Amino acid sequence: MQYSKYQGHIFDAVLNTNSNIAIGATAGSGKTTTIVEAAKRLAKKYPYKSILFNAFNNAIVDELKLRLGDTIACSTIHSLGMKSLIQHFKTNLKVNNFKSFKFADSILQGYHFKKNQKDVYKYTLMDIVDLIRMTMINVEESAIEELCNRFDITITNGEINHSIELLQHLNQYNKKLNKSNNYIDFTDMIYLPATDDNIKVKQYDIIFVDELQDLSMMQHT
């Protein structure tokens, strides 16, 4: 394959500097192709370095593994986090993306809702708590209100206080993960390793990230 002079400059920077590099270009211009080739050249030049290639989902990971070969690790960030959790807690963890609902039911005892409105309210709380964790903002009312406005989440009643309480319940549960207390959700896979220094994530000399602009602060961390 013939690469452009711009791609040549990228390869040169990857191979011959220790800089952190971000590649910005229009959709379909070959960013992924460029960093795949850069990773392969780097693995060939420095076979003793460990390299990780992060991709958005499992389907892309499967495709990239064929292109990258066996010398470069390739996974989603969720997979990386999940392996860290299993190693840390030394038990099988069960994924339940609605585990927060039982805590929400406990918080909302005594509140009266119109038909089907309770479930809508619980989904709203779950969305807010996920956003708090993904953006890693300070857990305070003004910051959460600003977050809801940014992501067009309507808050009309006690959503902010209830979401703070729900987050507290989740954090308490997650601190005691064990063989019988072993439910995690998709956000936990990344949030727990990102916020608990005791949970060790495998380290690599070099990391490539596809679609870097879509990462949350939690994923960056």
PyMOL commands that place a pseudoatom at each C-alpha (Angstrom):
pseudoatom trace, name=CA, resn=MET, resi=1, chain=A, elem=C, hetatm=0, pos=[0.000, 0.000, 0.000]
pseudoatom trace, name=CA, resn=GLN, resi=2, chain=A, elem=C, hetatm=0, pos=[1.212, 3.492, -0.850]
pseudoatom trace, name=CA, resn=TYR, resi=3, chain=A, elem=C, hetatm=0, pos=[1.012, 5.874, 2.102]
pseudoatom trace, name=CA, resn=SER, resi=4, chain=A, elem=C, hetatm=0, pos=[0.801, 9.661, 1.827]
pseudoatom trace, name=CA, resn=LYS, resi=5, chain=A, elem=C, hetatm=0, pos=[3.503, 12.043, 3.021]
pseudoatom trace, name=CA, resn=TYR, resi=6, chain=A, elem=C, hetatm=0, pos=[1.247, 12.950, 5.941]
pseudoatom trace, name=CA, resn=GLN, resi=7, chain=A, elem=C, hetatm=0, pos=[1.004, 9.313, 7.012]
pseudoatom trace, name=CA, resn=GLY, resi=8, chain=A, elem=C, hetatm=0, pos=[4.771, 9.108, 6.598]
pseudoatom trace, name=CA, resn=HIS, resi=9, chain=A, elem=C, hetatm=0, pos=[5.195, 11.956, 9.088]
pseudoatom trace, name=CA, resn=ILE, resi=10, chain=A, elem=C, hetatm=0, pos=[2.929, 10.094, 11.527]
pseudoatom trace, name=CA, resn=PHE, resi=11, chain=A, elem=C, hetatm=0, pos=[4.921, 6.867, 11.171]
pseudoatom trace, name=CA, resn=ASP, resi=12, chain=A, elem=C, hetatm=0, pos=[8.141, 8.809, 11.741]
pseudoatom trace, name=CA, resn=ALA, resi=13, chain=A, elem=C, hetatm=0, pos=[6.752, 10.425, 14.920]
pseudoatom trace, name=CA, resn=VAL, resi=14, chain=A, elem=C, hetatm=0, pos=[5.476, 7.105, 16.258]
pseudoatom trace, name=CA, resn=LEU, resi=15, chain=A, elem=C, hetatm=0, pos=[8.727, 5.262, 15.579]
pseudoatom trace, name=CA, resn=ASN, resi=16, chain=A, elem=C, hetatm=0, pos=[11.235, 7.919, 16.558]
pseudoatom trace, name=CA, resn=THR, resi=17, chain=A, elem=C, hetatm=0, pos=[9.747, 9.988, 19.405]
pseudoatom trace, name=CA, resn=ASN, resi=18, chain=A, elem=C, hetatm=0, pos=[8.303, 9.354, 22.844]
pseudoatom trace, name=CA, resn=SER, resi=19, chain=A, elem=C, hetatm=0, pos=[5.540, 11.895, 22.321]
pseudoatom trace, name=CA, resn=ASN, resi=20, chain=A, elem=C, hetatm=0, pos=[1.853, 11.309, 22.872]
pseudoatom trace, name=CA, resn=ILE, resi=21, chain=A, elem=C, hetatm=0, pos=[0.276, 11.634, 19.429]
pseudoatom trace, name=CA, resn=ALA, resi=22, chain=A, elem=C, hetatm=0, pos=[-3.296, 12.380, 18.369]
pseudoatom trace, name=CA, resn=ILE, resi=23, chain=A, elem=C, hetatm=0, pos=[-4.307, 12.016, 14.733]
pseudoatom trace, name=CA, resn=GLY, resi=24, chain=A, elem=C, hetatm=0, pos=[-7.200, 14.178, 13.560]
pseudoatom trace, name=CA, resn=ALA, resi=25, chain=A, elem=C, hetatm=0, pos=[-8.745, 13.858, 10.100]
pseudoatom trace, name=CA, resn=THR, resi=26, chain=A, elem=C, hetatm=0, pos=[-12.114, 13.593, 8.375]
pseudoatom trace, name=CA, resn=ALA, resi=27, chain=A, elem=C, hetatm=0, pos=[-14.259, 10.457, 8.451]
pseudoatom trace, name=CA, resn=GLY, resi=28, chain=A, elem=C, hetatm=0, pos=[-13.093, 7.793, 6.011]
pseudoatom trace, name=CA, resn=SER, resi=29, chain=A, elem=C, hetatm=0, pos=[-9.665, 9.331, 5.516]
pseudoatom trace, name=CA, resn=GLY, resi=30, chain=A, elem=C, hetatm=0, pos=[-7.809, 6.317, 6.881]
pseudoatom trace, name=CA, resn=LYS, resi=31, chain=A, elem=C, hetatm=0, pos=[-7.091, 7.113, 10.538]
pseudoatom trace, name=CA, resn=THR, resi=32, chain=A, elem=C, hetatm=0, pos=[-7.618, 3.533, 11.694]
pseudoatom trace, name=CA, resn=THR, resi=33, chain=A, elem=C, hetatm=0, pos=[-5.566, 2.155, 8.793]
pseudoatom trace, name=CA, resn=THR, resi=34, chain=A, elem=C, hetatm=0, pos=[-2.798, 4.586, 9.722]
pseudoatom trace, name=CA, resn=ILE, resi=35, chain=A, elem=C, hetatm=0, pos=[-2.591, 3.626, 13.383]
pseudoatom trace, name=CA, resn=VAL, resi=36, chain=A, elem=C, hetatm=0, pos=[-2.846, -0.098, 12.563]
pseudoatom trace, name=CA, resn=GLU, resi=37, chain=A, elem=C, hetatm=0, pos=[0.157, 0.267, 10.259]
pseudoatom trace, name=CA, resn=ALA, resi=38, chain=A, elem=C, hetatm=0, pos=[1.960, 2.399, 12.850]
pseudoatom trace, name=CA, resn=ALA, resi=39, chain=A, elem=C, hetatm=0, pos=[1.381, -0.266, 15.514]
pseudoatom trace, name=CA, resn=LYS, resi=40, chain=A, elem=C, hetatm=0, pos=[2.698, -3.019, 13.239]
pseudoatom trace, name=CA, resn=ARG, resi=41, chain=A, elem=C, hetatm=0, pos=[5.837, -1.012, 12.375]
pseudoatom trace, name=CA, resn=LEU, resi=42, chain=A, elem=C, hetatm=0, pos=[6.405, -0.232, 16.035]
pseudoatom trace, name=CA, resn=ALA, resi=43, chain=A, elem=C, hetatm=0, pos=[6.049, -3.891, 17.046]
pseudoatom trace, name=CA, resn=LYS, resi=44, chain=A, elem=C, hetatm=0, pos=[8.584, -4.837, 14.370]
pseudoatom trace, name=CA, resn=LYS, resi=45, chain=A, elem=C, hetatm=0, pos=[11.100, -2.170, 15.404]
pseudoatom trace, name=CA, resn=TYR, resi=46, chain=A, elem=C, hetatm=0, pos=[10.696, -2.728, 19.151]
pseudoatom trace, name=CA, resn=PRO, resi=47, chain=A, elem=C, hetatm=0, pos=[9.686, -6.384, 19.652]
pseudoatom trace, name=CA, resn=TYR, resi=48, chain=A, elem=C, hetatm=0, pos=[10.472, -6.161, 23.379]
pseudoatom trace, name=CA, resn=LYS, resi=49, chain=A, elem=C, hetatm=0, pos=[7.847, -3.440, 23.990]
pseudoatom trace, name=CA, resn=SER, resi=50, chain=A, elem=C, hetatm=0, pos=[4.304, -4.369, 25.023]
pseudoatom trace, name=CA, resn=ILE, resi=51, chain=A, elem=C, hetatm=0, pos=[1.615, -2.767, 22.849]
pseudoatom trace, name=CA, resn=LEU, resi=52, chain=A, elem=C, hetatm=0, pos=[-2.136, -2.497, 23.428]
pseudoatom trace, name=CA, resn=PHE, resi=53, chain=A, elem=C, hetatm=0, pos=[-4.648, -1.494, 20.764]
pseudoatom trace, name=CA, resn=ASN, resi=54, chain=A, elem=C, hetatm=0, pos=[-8.007, -0.347, 22.194]
pseudoatom trace, name=CA, resn=ALA, resi=55, chain=A, elem=C, hetatm=0, pos=[-11.100, -0.491, 19.997]
pseudoatom trace, name=CA, resn=PHE, resi=56, chain=A, elem=C, hetatm=0, pos=[-14.727, 0.504, 20.494]
pseudoatom trace, name=CA, resn=ASN, resi=57, chain=A, elem=C, hetatm=0, pos=[-16.518, -2.859, 20.442]
pseudoatom trace, name=CA, resn=ASN, resi=58, chain=A, elem=C, hetatm=0, pos=[-15.891, -6.609, 20.187]
pseudoatom trace, name=CA, resn=ALA, resi=59, chain=A, elem=C, hetatm=0, pos=[-16.706, -6.803, 16.470]
pseudoatom trace, name=CA, resn=ILE, resi=60, chain=A, elem=C, hetatm=0, pos=[-14.013, -4.228, 15.685]
pseudoatom trace, name=CA, resn=VAL, resi=61, chain=A, elem=C, hetatm=0, pos=[-11.597, -6.019, 18.039]
pseudoatom trace, name=CA, resn=ASP, resi=62, chain=A, elem=C, hetatm=0, pos=[-12.114, -9.295, 16.160]
pseudoatom trace, name=CA, resn=GLU, resi=63, chain=A, elem=C, hetatm=0, pos=[-11.423, -7.572, 12.833]
pseudoatom trace, name=CA, resn=LEU, resi=64, chain=A, elem=C, hetatm=0, pos=[-8.364, -5.744, 14.139]
pseudoatom trace, name=CA, resn=LYS, resi=65, chain=A, elem=C, hetatm=0, pos=[-6.848, -8.892, 15.644]
pseudoatom trace, name=CA, resn=LEU, resi=66, chain=A, elem=C, hetatm=0, pos=[-6.627, -10.310, 12.113]
pseudoatom trace, name=CA, resn=ARG, resi=67, chain=A, elem=C, hetatm=0, pos=[-4.914, -7.149, 10.892]
pseudoatom trace, name=CA, resn=LEU, resi=68, chain=A, elem=C, hetatm=0, pos=[-2.560, -6.653, 13.857]
pseudoatom trace, name=CA, resn=GLY, resi=69, chain=A, elem=C, hetatm=0, pos=[-1.265, -10.179, 14.363]
pseudoatom trace, name=CA, resn=ASP, resi=70, chain=A, elem=C, hetatm=0, pos=[-0.334, -11.962, 17.570]
pseudoatom trace, name=CA, resn=THR, resi=71, chain=A, elem=C, hetatm=0, pos=[2.338, -9.589, 18.865]
pseudoatom trace, name=CA, resn=ILE, resi=72, chain=A, elem=C, hetatm=0, pos=[-0.085, -6.729, 19.628]
pseudoatom trace, name=CA, resn=ALA, resi=73, chain=A, elem=C, hetatm=0, pos=[-2.782, -7.056, 22.305]
pseudoatom trace, name=CA, resn=CYS, resi=74, chain=A, elem=C, hetatm=0, pos=[-6.204, -5.851, 21.174]
pseudoatom trace, name=CA, resn=SER, resi=75, chain=A, elem=C, hetatm=0, pos=[-9.280, -5.366, 23.350]
pseudoatom trace, name=CA, resn=THR, resi=76, chain=A, elem=C, hetatm=0, pos=[-12.089, -3.051, 24.337]
pseudoatom trace, name=CA, resn=ILE, resi=77, chain=A, elem=C, hetatm=0, pos=[-11.613, -0.877, 27.411]
pseudoatom trace, name=CA, resn=HIS, resi=78, chain=A, elem=C, hetatm=0, pos=[-14.499, -2.744, 29.048]
pseudoatom trace, name=CA, resn=SER, resi=79, chain=A, elem=C, hetatm=0, pos=[-12.663, -6.038, 28.555]
pseudoatom trace, name=CA, resn=LEU, resi=80, chain=A, elem=C, hetatm=0, pos=[-9.491, -4.584, 30.043]
pseudoatom trace, name=CA, resn=GLY, resi=81, chain=A, elem=C, hetatm=0, pos=[-11.417, -3.385, 33.081]
pseudoatom trace, name=CA, resn=MET, resi=82, chain=A, elem=C, hetatm=0, pos=[-13.328, -6.646, 33.491]
pseudoatom trace, name=CA, resn=LYS, resi=83, chain=A, elem=C, hetatm=0, pos=[-10.098, -8.673, 33.579]
pseudoatom trace, name=CA, resn=SER, resi=84, chain=A, elem=C, hetatm=0, pos=[-8.771, -6.342, 36.251]
pseudoatom trace, name=CA, resn=LEU, resi=85, chain=A, elem=C, hetatm=0, pos=[-11.911, -6.791, 38.364]
pseudoatom trace, name=CA, resn=ILE, resi=86, chain=A, elem=C, hetatm=0, pos=[-11.845, -10.585, 38.109]
pseudoatom trace, name=CA, resn=GLN, resi=87, chain=A, elem=C, hetatm=0, pos=[-8.182, -10.652, 39.066]
pseudoatom trace, name=CA, resn=HIS, resi=88, chain=A, elem=C, hetatm=0, pos=[-8.759, -8.291, 41.998]
pseudoatom trace, name=CA, resn=PHE, resi=89, chain=A, elem=C, hetatm=0, pos=[-11.912, -9.843, 43.477]
pseudoatom trace, name=CA, resn=LYS, resi=90, chain=A, elem=C, hetatm=0, pos=[-10.931, -13.409, 42.509]
pseudoatom trace, name=CA, resn=THR, resi=91, chain=A, elem=C, hetatm=0, pos=[-14.497, -14.471, 41.767]
pseudoatom trace, name=CA, resn=ASN, resi=92, chain=A, elem=C, hetatm=0, pos=[-16.857, -14.795, 38.809]
pseudoatom trace, name=CA, resn=LEU, resi=93, chain=A, elem=C, hetatm=0, pos=[-18.712, -11.538, 38.275]
pseudoatom trace, name=CA, resn=LYS, resi=94, chain=A, elem=C, hetatm=0, pos=[-22.201, -11.425, 36.766]
pseudoatom trace, name=CA, resn=VAL, resi=95, chain=A, elem=C, hetatm=0, pos=[-23.138, -8.584, 34.436]
pseudoatom trace, name=CA, resn=ASN, resi=96, chain=A, elem=C, hetatm=0, pos=[-26.528, -7.021, 35.186]
pseudoatom trace, name=CA, resn=ASN, resi=97, chain=A, elem=C, hetatm=0, pos=[-26.922, -3.592, 33.676]
pseudoatom trace, name=CA, resn=PHE, resi=98, chain=A, elem=C, hetatm=0, pos=[-30.067, -2.989, 35.732]
pseudoatom trace, name=CA, resn=LYS, resi=99, chain=A, elem=C, hetatm=0, pos=[-28.602, -3.824, 39.132]
pseudoatom trace, name=CA, resn=SER, resi=100, chain=A, elem=C, hetatm=0, pos=[-29.203, -0.241, 40.268]
pseudoatom trace, name=CA, resn=PHE, resi=101, chain=A, elem=C, hetatm=0, pos=[-32.984, -0.745, 39.964]
pseudoatom trace, name=CA, resn=LYS, resi=102, chain=A, elem=C, hetatm=0, pos=[-33.240, -2.646, 43.254]
pseudoatom trace, name=CA, resn=PHE, resi=103, chain=A, elem=C, hetatm=0, pos=[-31.462, 0.210, 45.035]
pseudoatom trace, name=CA, resn=ALA, resi=104, chain=A, elem=C, hetatm=0, pos=[-33.765, 2.702, 43.311]
pseudoatom trace, name=CA, resn=ASP, resi=105, chain=A, elem=C, hetatm=0, pos=[-36.810, 0.742, 44.546]
pseudoatom trace, name=CA, resn=SER, resi=106, chain=A, elem=C, hetatm=0, pos=[-35.481, 1.006, 48.082]
pseudoatom trace, name=CA, resn=ILE, resi=107, chain=A, elem=C, hetatm=0, pos=[-34.867, 4.745, 47.743]
pseudoatom trace, name=CA, resn=LEU, resi=108, chain=A, elem=C, hetatm=0, pos=[-38.333, 5.385, 46.277]
pseudoatom trace, name=CA, resn=GLN, resi=109, chain=A, elem=C, hetatm=0, pos=[-40.329, 3.502, 48.904]
pseudoatom trace, name=CA, resn=GLY, resi=110, chain=A, elem=C, hetatm=0, pos=[-43.224, 5.676, 50.002]
pseudoatom trace, name=CA, resn=TYR, resi=111, chain=A, elem=C, hetatm=0, pos=[-43.238, 7.747, 46.809]
pseudoatom trace, name=CA, resn=HIS, resi=112, chain=A, elem=C, hetatm=0, pos=[-46.360, 7.533, 44.661]
pseudoatom trace, name=CA, resn=PHE, resi=113, chain=A, elem=C, hetatm=0, pos=[-46.171, 7.574, 40.860]
pseudoatom trace, name=CA, resn=LYS, resi=114, chain=A, elem=C, hetatm=0, pos=[-48.738, 7.484, 38.085]
pseudoatom trace, name=CA, resn=LYS, resi=115, chain=A, elem=C, hetatm=0, pos=[-48.939, 4.300, 36.006]
pseudoatom trace, name=CA, resn=ASN, resi=116, chain=A, elem=C, hetatm=0, pos=[-45.566, 3.375, 34.441]
pseudoatom trace, name=CA, resn=GLN, resi=117, chain=A, elem=C, hetatm=0, pos=[-43.985, 6.604, 35.693]
pseudoatom trace, name=CA, resn=LYS, resi=118, chain=A, elem=C, hetatm=0, pos=[-41.927, 4.872, 38.360]
pseudoatom trace, name=CA, resn=ASP, resi=119, chain=A, elem=C, hetatm=0, pos=[-39.973, 2.872, 35.766]
pseudoatom trace, name=CA, resn=VAL, resi=120, chain=A, elem=C, hetatm=0, pos=[-39.370, 6.026, 33.715]
pseudoatom trace, name=CA, resn=TYR, resi=121, chain=A, elem=C, hetatm=0, pos=[-38.101, 7.764, 36.838]
pseudoatom trace, name=CA, resn=LYS, resi=122, chain=A, elem=C, hetatm=0, pos=[-35.790, 4.845, 37.680]
pseudoatom trace, name=CA, resn=TYR, resi=123, chain=A, elem=C, hetatm=0, pos=[-34.335, 4.885, 34.144]
pseudoatom trace, name=CA, resn=THR, resi=124, chain=A, elem=C, hetatm=0, pos=[-33.679, 8.610, 34.545]
pseudoatom trace, name=CA, resn=LEU, resi=125, chain=A, elem=C, hetatm=0, pos=[-31.842, 8.010, 37.823]
pseudoatom trace, name=CA, resn=MET, resi=126, chain=A, elem=C, hetatm=0, pos=[-29.769, 5.260, 36.216]
pseudoatom trace, name=CA, resn=ASP, resi=127, chain=A, elem=C, hetatm=0, pos=[-28.856, 7.569, 33.306]
pseudoatom trace, name=CA, resn=ILE, resi=128, chain=A, elem=C, hetatm=0, pos=[-27.800, 10.344, 35.681]
pseudoatom trace, name=CA, resn=VAL, resi=129, chain=A, elem=C, hetatm=0, pos=[-25.694, 8.003, 37.835]
pseudoatom trace, name=CA, resn=ASP, resi=130, chain=A, elem=C, hetatm=0, pos=[-23.993, 6.572, 34.742]
pseudoatom trace, name=CA, resn=LEU, resi=131, chain=A, elem=C, hetatm=0, pos=[-23.185, 10.077, 33.505]
pseudoatom trace, name=CA, resn=ILE, resi=132, chain=A, elem=C, hetatm=0, pos=[-21.792, 11.076, 36.904]
pseudoatom trace, name=CA, resn=ARG, resi=133, chain=A, elem=C, hetatm=0, pos=[-19.486, 8.075, 36.812]
pseudoatom trace, name=CA, resn=MET, resi=134, chain=A, elem=C, hetatm=0, pos=[-18.494, 8.415, 33.151]
pseudoatom trace, name=CA, resn=THR, resi=135, chain=A, elem=C, hetatm=0, pos=[-17.666, 12.113, 33.424]
pseudoatom trace, name=CA, resn=MET, resi=136, chain=A, elem=C, hetatm=0, pos=[-16.202, 11.732, 36.945]
pseudoatom trace, name=CA, resn=ILE, resi=137, chain=A, elem=C, hetatm=0, pos=[-17.617, 15.101, 38.038]
pseudoatom trace, name=CA, resn=ASN, resi=138, chain=A, elem=C, hetatm=0, pos=[-17.798, 16.199, 41.651]
pseudoatom trace, name=CA, resn=VAL, resi=139, chain=A, elem=C, hetatm=0, pos=[-20.880, 14.689, 43.261]
pseudoatom trace, name=CA, resn=GLU, resi=140, chain=A, elem=C, hetatm=0, pos=[-22.666, 17.887, 44.164]
pseudoatom trace, name=CA, resn=GLU, resi=141, chain=A, elem=C, hetatm=0, pos=[-26.057, 19.272, 43.171]
pseudoatom trace, name=CA, resn=SER, resi=142, chain=A, elem=C, hetatm=0, pos=[-24.896, 22.169, 40.963]
pseudoatom trace, name=CA, resn=ALA, resi=143, chain=A, elem=C, hetatm=0, pos=[-22.495, 19.961, 38.962]
pseudoatom trace, name=CA, resn=ILE, resi=144, chain=A, elem=C, hetatm=0, pos=[-25.148, 17.276, 38.449]
pseudoatom trace, name=CA, resn=GLU, resi=145, chain=A, elem=C, hetatm=0, pos=[-27.725, 19.848, 37.371]
pseudoatom trace, name=CA, resn=GLU, resi=146, chain=A, elem=C, hetatm=0, pos=[-25.274, 21.234, 34.806]
pseudoatom trace, name=CA, resn=LEU, resi=147, chain=A, elem=C, hetatm=0, pos=[-24.584, 17.677, 33.600]
pseudoatom trace, name=CA, resn=CYS, resi=148, chain=A, elem=C, hetatm=0, pos=[-28.305, 16.983, 33.143]
pseudoatom trace, name=CA, resn=ASN, resi=149, chain=A, elem=C, hetatm=0, pos=[-28.724, 20.202, 31.177]
pseudoatom trace, name=CA, resn=ARG, resi=150, chain=A, elem=C, hetatm=0, pos=[-25.781, 19.319, 28.940]
pseudoatom trace, name=CA, resn=PHE, resi=151, chain=A, elem=C, hetatm=0, pos=[-27.216, 15.890, 28.125]
pseudoatom trace, name=CA, resn=ASP, resi=152, chain=A, elem=C, hetatm=0, pos=[-30.884, 17.015, 27.887]
pseudoatom trace, name=CA, resn=ILE, resi=153, chain=A, elem=C, hetatm=0, pos=[-32.091, 15.052, 30.908]
pseudoatom trace, name=CA, resn=THR, resi=154, chain=A, elem=C, hetatm=0, pos=[-35.250, 16.610, 32.312]
pseudoatom trace, name=CA, resn=ILE, resi=155, chain=A, elem=C, hetatm=0, pos=[-35.183, 17.044, 36.082]
pseudoatom trace, name=CA, resn=THR, resi=156, chain=A, elem=C, hetatm=0, pos=[-38.520, 18.021, 37.590]
pseudoatom trace, name=CA, resn=ASN, resi=157, chain=A, elem=C, hetatm=0, pos=[-38.645, 16.545, 41.081]
pseudoatom trace, name=CA, resn=GLY, resi=158, chain=A, elem=C, hetatm=0, pos=[-35.986, 14.989, 43.289]
pseudoatom trace, name=CA, resn=GLU, resi=159, chain=A, elem=C, hetatm=0, pos=[-33.881, 13.360, 40.580]
pseudoatom trace, name=CA, resn=ILE, resi=160, chain=A, elem=C, hetatm=0, pos=[-30.610, 14.977, 41.647]
pseudoatom trace, name=CA, resn=ASN, resi=161, chain=A, elem=C, hetatm=0, pos=[-30.825, 14.035, 45.329]
pseudoatom trace, name=CA, resn=HIS, resi=162, chain=A, elem=C, hetatm=0, pos=[-32.120, 10.582, 44.461]
pseudoatom trace, name=CA, resn=SER, resi=163, chain=A, elem=C, hetatm=0, pos=[-29.278, 10.022, 41.975]
pseudoatom trace, name=CA, resn=ILE, resi=164, chain=A, elem=C, hetatm=0, pos=[-26.721, 10.974, 44.653]
pseudoatom trace, name=CA, resn=GLU, resi=165, chain=A, elem=C, hetatm=0, pos=[-28.352, 8.508, 47.040]
pseudoatom trace, name=CA, resn=LEU, resi=166, chain=A, elem=C, hetatm=0, pos=[-28.420, 5.828, 44.347]
pseudoatom trace, name=CA, resn=LEU, resi=167, chain=A, elem=C, hetatm=0, pos=[-24.712, 6.353, 43.626]
pseudoatom trace, name=CA, resn=GLN, resi=168, chain=A, elem=C, hetatm=0, pos=[-23.968, 5.941, 47.332]
pseudoatom trace, name=CA, resn=HIS, resi=169, chain=A, elem=C, hetatm=0, pos=[-25.858, 2.625, 47.387]
pseudoatom trace, name=CA, resn=LEU, resi=170, chain=A, elem=C, hetatm=0, pos=[-23.948, 1.398, 44.335]
pseudoatom trace, name=CA, resn=ASN, resi=171, chain=A, elem=C, hetatm=0, pos=[-20.593, 2.397, 45.808]
pseudoatom trace, name=CA, resn=GLN, resi=172, chain=A, elem=C, hetatm=0, pos=[-21.372, 0.611, 49.068]
pseudoatom trace, name=CA, resn=TYR, resi=173, chain=A, elem=C, hetatm=0, pos=[-22.381, -2.531, 47.201]
pseudoatom trace, name=CA, resn=ASN, resi=174, chain=A, elem=C, hetatm=0, pos=[-19.310, -2.462, 44.968]
pseudoatom trace, name=CA, resn=LYS, resi=175, chain=A, elem=C, hetatm=0, pos=[-16.919, -2.164, 47.905]
pseudoatom trace, name=CA, resn=LYS, resi=176, chain=A, elem=C, hetatm=0, pos=[-18.106, -5.594, 49.081]
pseudoatom trace, name=CA, resn=LEU, resi=177, chain=A, elem=C, hetatm=0, pos=[-18.041, -7.573, 45.840]
pseudoatom trace, name=CA, resn=ASN, resi=178, chain=A, elem=C, hetatm=0, pos=[-17.584, -11.279, 46.550]
pseudoatom trace, name=CA, resn=LYS, resi=179, chain=A, elem=C, hetatm=0, pos=[-18.856, -14.706, 45.460]
pseudoatom trace, name=CA, resn=SER, resi=180, chain=A, elem=C, hetatm=0, pos=[-22.439, -14.020, 46.548]
pseudoatom trace, name=CA, resn=ASN, resi=181, chain=A, elem=C, hetatm=0, pos=[-22.428, -10.248, 46.134]
pseudoatom trace, name=CA, resn=ASN, resi=182, chain=A, elem=C, hetatm=0, pos=[-21.151, -10.266, 42.563]
pseudoatom trace, name=CA, resn=TYR, resi=183, chain=A, elem=C, hetatm=0, pos=[-23.292, -8.181, 40.204]
pseudoatom trace, name=CA, resn=ILE, resi=184, chain=A, elem=C, hetatm=0, pos=[-21.660, -5.448, 38.149]
pseudoatom trace, name=CA, resn=ASP, resi=185, chain=A, elem=C, hetatm=0, pos=[-22.945, -3.283, 35.314]
pseudoatom trace, name=CA, resn=PHE, resi=186, chain=A, elem=C, hetatm=0, pos=[-21.119, -2.143, 32.185]
pseudoatom trace, name=CA, resn=THR, resi=187, chain=A, elem=C, hetatm=0, pos=[-20.089, 1.160, 33.743]
pseudoatom trace, name=CA, resn=ASP, resi=188, chain=A, elem=C, hetatm=0, pos=[-18.643, -0.652, 36.784]
pseudoatom trace, name=CA, resn=MET, resi=189, chain=A, elem=C, hetatm=0, pos=[-16.197, -2.469, 34.489]
pseudoatom trace, name=CA, resn=ILE, resi=190, chain=A, elem=C, hetatm=0, pos=[-14.333, 0.779, 33.876]
pseudoatom trace, name=CA, resn=TYR, resi=191, chain=A, elem=C, hetatm=0, pos=[-15.413, 2.997, 36.780]
pseudoatom trace, name=CA, resn=LEU, resi=192, chain=A, elem=C, hetatm=0, pos=[-14.145, 0.669, 39.511]
pseudoatom trace, name=CA, resn=PRO, resi=193, chain=A, elem=C, hetatm=0, pos=[-10.594, 0.271, 38.132]
pseudoatom trace, name=CA, resn=ALA, resi=194, chain=A, elem=C, hetatm=0, pos=[-10.535, 4.008, 37.343]
pseudoatom trace, name=CA, resn=THR, resi=195, chain=A, elem=C, hetatm=0, pos=[-11.419, 5.043, 40.903]
pseudoatom trace, name=CA, resn=ASP, resi=196, chain=A, elem=C, hetatm=0, pos=[-9.872, 2.351, 43.098]
pseudoatom trace, name=CA, resn=ASP, resi=197, chain=A, elem=C, hetatm=0, pos=[-6.069, 2.376, 43.199]
pseudoatom trace, name=CA, resn=ASN, resi=198, chain=A, elem=C, hetatm=0, pos=[-6.090, -1.103, 44.734]
pseudoatom trace, name=CA, resn=ILE, resi=199, chain=A, elem=C, hetatm=0, pos=[-7.500, -2.553, 41.504]
pseudoatom trace, name=CA, resn=LYS, resi=200, chain=A, elem=C, hetatm=0, pos=[-4.489, -3.013, 39.252]
pseudoatom trace, name=CA, resn=VAL, resi=201, chain=A, elem=C, hetatm=0, pos=[-4.859, -2.683, 35.496]
pseudoatom trace, name=CA, resn=LYS, resi=202, chain=A, elem=C, hetatm=0, pos=[-2.304, -4.396, 33.276]
pseudoatom trace, name=CA, resn=GLN, resi=203, chain=A, elem=C, hetatm=0, pos=[0.301, -1.892, 32.118]
pseudoatom trace, name=CA, resn=TYR, resi=204, chain=A, elem=C, hetatm=0, pos=[1.634, -1.513, 28.565]
pseudoatom trace, name=CA, resn=ASP, resi=205, chain=A, elem=C, hetatm=0, pos=[4.579, 0.384, 27.117]
pseudoatom trace, name=CA, resn=ILE, resi=206, chain=A, elem=C, hetatm=0, pos=[2.490, 1.807, 24.267]
pseudoatom trace, name=CA, resn=ILE, resi=207, chain=A, elem=C, hetatm=0, pos=[-1.271, 2.200, 23.788]
pseudoatom trace, name=CA, resn=PHE, resi=208, chain=A, elem=C, hetatm=0, pos=[-3.164, 2.933, 20.588]
pseudoatom trace, name=CA, resn=VAL, resi=209, chain=A, elem=C, hetatm=0, pos=[-6.796, 4.068, 20.864]
pseudoatom trace, name=CA, resn=ASP, resi=210, chain=A, elem=C, hetatm=0, pos=[-9.180, 4.040, 17.937]
pseudoatom trace, name=CA, resn=GLU, resi=211, chain=A, elem=C, hetatm=0, pos=[-11.871, 6.785, 17.966]
pseudoatom trace, name=CA, resn=LEU, resi=212, chain=A, elem=C, hetatm=0, pos=[-10.163, 8.591, 20.838]
pseudoatom trace, name=CA, resn=GLN, resi=213, chain=A, elem=C, hetatm=0, pos=[-12.568, 11.532, 20.605]
pseudoatom trace, name=CA, resn=ASP, resi=214, chain=A, elem=C, hetatm=0, pos=[-15.436, 9.350, 21.866]
pseudoatom trace, name=CA, resn=LEU, resi=215, chain=A, elem=C, hetatm=0, pos=[-13.787, 8.420, 25.169]
pseudoatom trace, name=CA, resn=SER, resi=216, chain=A, elem=C, hetatm=0, pos=[-15.294, 9.674, 28.414]
pseudoatom trace, name=CA, resn=MET, resi=217, chain=A, elem=C, hetatm=0, pos=[-13.164, 10.994, 31.271]
pseudoatom trace, name=CA, resn=MET, resi=218, chain=A, elem=C, hetatm=0, pos=[-13.706, 7.646, 32.997]
pseudoatom trace, name=CA, resn=GLN, resi=219, chain=A, elem=C, hetatm=0, pos=[-12.302, 5.777, 29.997]
pseudoatom trace, name=CA, resn=HIS, resi=220, chain=A, elem=C, hetatm=0, pos=[-9.347, 8.166, 29.732]
pseudoatom trace, name=CA, resn=THR, resi=221, chain=A, elem=C, hetatm=0, pos=[-8.561, 7.555, 33.399]
for i in range(1, 221): cmd.bond("trace and resi %d" % i, "trace and resi %d" % (i + 1))
show_as sticks, trace
zoom trace
